[in-house]
Amino acid sequence: MRKILIAIDGSQCAAKAVDYAARQFSGMSDLRITLLHVLPYLTTSLWDDGHILTKQEREERKKVVEKWMENQRRKAEPILNAAAETLTKQGISAAQVETRTISDSTDVAESILEETRNGKFQMLVVGRCGLTAAKRFLMGSVTSKIITRGAGTAICVVE
């Protein structure tokens, strides 16, 4: 069975990647597509305040962090569902589509590549927004990092 991972983030570029994959792989019965969304890293306001927390403070902090993570998962659901719907509307059966989220990632690109390698995916499909060369050099982008670090991985970049 062929396995394809599509990294999505709710952007128009990611939507184009999903649409491209749907058109390219529609009608293939020996295919499994995983839609992956990397949840944002824990916001700094939820980090430790720089002092040793009491047991009660740790418990309260844990509840706040869990609620924040649940909200992030809830925000990712419509993104994943819309992408899955795009695939099924173009002929890929719902049974062939899986959705997945990753949390606690400090490096989105590396998390996507790690998931690709660990899951033994034959291809990674990503969208790329048109950053200028200067912005890409100064800020970088997840897709640029994936291309740079993805040696040995089949990567399809959709612009």
C-alpha positions, 0 to 999 in steps of 0.5 A, a space after each residue: 500500500 502506498 502511503 502519502 503524508 500531507 502537511 496542512 496548516 489551514 493556509 491557502 497554500 496547504 489547501 492547494 497541496 490537498 487539492 493537488 494530491 486529490 487530483 493526482 491520486 484519485 481512483 488509486 485503491 492501494 493508497 493511504 493518505 494521512 493529513 497532518 497538522 502540527 499544533 502550535 508550541 505552548 505559548 510563552 504565557 503558559 511557561 513556568 514563571 521562573 520560580 519553583 511552583 507549589 503543588 497547587 500551582 503545578 496542578 492549576 498550571 497543568 489544567 490551564 495547559 490542558 485546556 489550551 491544548 484542547 482548544 488548539 485541537 478544536 481549532 485544528 478539527 475544521 482544518 483537517 475535516 475540510 482537507 479530508 472533504 476535499 479528498 473525498 469529493 475528488 474520489 478518494 474514499 473516506 476509508 483511505 484518509 486519516 487525520 493526525 495532529 502532533 503537539 509539543 513541537 518546537 520545530 514544525 519542519 523537523 516534526 513533519 519530517 520525523 513523522 514522514 520517516 517514522 510512518 514510512 510514507 513514500 511521499 510528503 506533500 506540502 504547500 509553499 506560499 510565495 515568499 520573496 527570496 529576502 523574506 525566505 532567507 531572513 525568516 525561513 519557512 517550514 517548506 524551505 526547512 523541509 526541503 533543506 533537511 529532507 534528504 532521502 524523502 520524496 517531497 512534492 511542493 505545491 505552489 
